[in-house]
Amino acid sequence: MSGVIPTVPRTHRVRTSDGFWRRRSGLVVPAVMLAIGVALIIGTITMTVPANTAPPGPQLFPTIIAVAVIVLAVLLAVDILRRPEPVDVADAGATDDDADVDVDDEALLAAVEGREPEAPAVRPRSNLWAMLGAVGTVVVFIAALTPLGWLLSGAFLFWGIARALGSRRPVFDIFLSLAISALVQIAFSGGLGLNLPPGILEGLF
């Protein structure tokens, strides 16, 4: 031992109640994913398919997506149940003087045992503005899909979600979103024989 007590990164924490649902609030995400998957399954089953449609038909792609969403939702829910969130929540507004004493205790204990100190397990605070931005983007996308068409509204969807998640390259995101939206439209029209809403660009493509 060198005689120097190692330090651990100071993470300011706020103690919260150790309730079952509080530590597993992430179950909201797989629940929404499961609802979307079930809705896709119902929509695919009730889809009207012309008798002269060549295989694989328009029901194949939505079925694959629905099954994948449901499987991912189940796996995510199992992971959240097995590994719940830490009790402590990161406090972005705290100062170094407010750090918990147990951080120093962990550093001292690690020095005695001759190992590296472990950083305290905390869960980040929810980003309300990011969630509101993502939800608002989806709402605008749904409202603009028919009048603007998929190409523009889909590009706005990808761009808005990227911005809500923290991307700070608006010009790059615009071109990337247009490219992704165009690829999706080509996949639907060329691969599945389905025409997405053209909107104001009808007749140009």
N, C-alpha and C positions, 0 to 999 in steps of 0.2 A: 504493500500500500504506500502511496506517495505522501499520505498525511493530509491531502487536500480533499475536502468534502465536496463531492460533485453536486451539481445543482440540476434541478429539473425545470423545464419551461413553466413559468407561472401562468396558470390558466384561472382566471377569476370565475368563480362559480356562484350560483344561487341555488340553495337547497329547496327542492320542491317535494310535494307529497309523493310517496312511493306507491301510487295507486296502479292497478292493473292497466286500466285504459290510458292513464297519463303516460306510462312508459311504453305503450304500444299504440300511440296515436298514428303511427305510420300505417296502420291497418286500413286507414281511409283510402290510401292509394290502391292497394289490391282490390278493395271493395268496388271502387270506381272502375278499375280495369275489368273486373268480373262482370259488372253490369254492362259495360260496353261489349264484352265478348258475347254475353247472352243475347244482347240486342242484335248483334251481327248475325248470330246463329238464327234467330227468329226471322230477321229480314231476309236471310239467304234462303231459308226453307219456304217462306211465303212468296219468294220472287217468282214473277211470271216469266217463264222461259219459252220462247217460240219453239214449235215442234221441229222446225228445220234448222235449229242451231247446231253448228258443228262442234264436236268435242274439242277441248274440255268444257266449253261453255262458260257462261258468266258467273256460275256459282262456285267454281273451283277457287279462284283467288280470294273471295270473301271468306270462304270456309277455312282456308289455310290461315288467314289473318285472325279469324275468330278463335280457332283452336290454339294458335300461338299466344294470343292475349290471355286466354283462360289459363293455359299452362303456366305462363309467367306470373299471373296473379296468384295462383296457388303456391308456387315456389316462393314468391316474395312474402306471402302471408306466413308460410311455415318458417321462413328465416326470421321474420319479425317476432313471431311467437317464441322461437328458440333463443333468440338473442335480443332481448328488449333493450330499449334505450337506457343510457345511464340515468341515475337519479338526478345528478347535478346538471344544471343548465348554464352554459357560458353567459357571462354578464359582460357585455361589451362596454358598459359605462363605468365599470369599476376601475380603481387605480391600483398601483402596485402595493400600496399600504393596506389594501383590503384583501390581499391574498390569504387563503386559508392557511392555518398553521400546519395542517397535515401535509402540505407540500414540502415544508422544511423537514418534517418528521420522516417523510419518505426518503429524502436525500440523505439524512443522517443514518437511517436504517440500511440504505443501500451501501453507504460507505463502510459500515461495520461488517456487512455480509460480503463485501468485495464484489458487488455487481453494479450494473448501470441502473440508475433510478428510473422508475416508470412514471411517465406523465399521467396525470389524473384523467380518468375517463369522463368526458362531458359530452353533452349533445348540443349542437348549435341552436341558437334561437331561430324561430320561424321567420322567414322573410316575407312579411305581409305584402309589401309592394311588388315583389316578384310574382307572388300568387295572383294578386289582382291584375297585374299586367298580362299574365298568361290567360286568365279567365276572360278579360276584356278583349284580348286578341281573338280568342275562339268565338266570342259573341259577335264581333264585327265580321269575322270570316263567314259565319253562318248567314248573317244578314246580307252580305255582299256577294255570296256565291252565285245566286241566280242573275242579278243585274250585271255584275262585272265578269262573271265566268270563272272557271277554275284557274286558268293560267295566272290571272292577276290576284284573285282572292287567295289562291293557294300560296302564291309567292308572299303575300302579306302575312299569311298564317305562319310560314316558316320564319320570316323576318321578325315578326312580333314575338314569337316564342324565344328566338335567339336573343333578342334584346332583353326580354324579361328574365332570362337565365344569366344575364350579365355580359353578353357580348358588347364590345365597344368599337366595332368596326362596321359602321352602318353602310358605307358604300360597298364594301366587300360582301356584306350580308345580303344586300339587294341583288347583286349579280348571282350569288350562290343560291338564293331563294328562287330566283327566276329559273335557274338551271334545274333545280330539283323539281319545281312545279312542272316544267316542260317535260322532264323525264317521266314523271308520273302520268302526264297526259298521253305521252307516246306509248307507255306501257299499257294503259287502258284501251286506247284506240287501236293500236297495232297488235298488241298481244291478246287482248280479250274481246276486241270488237265492240267495245262500249265507248260511247261518246260522252265525255264530261261536259257540263254546261259551258257553252262558248261565250255567253254574255255579250258584251259590247264588241268583242272580237269575232263575232260570227261572220263567216264569209271570207275571213282573212286566212284561215287555216283549213 
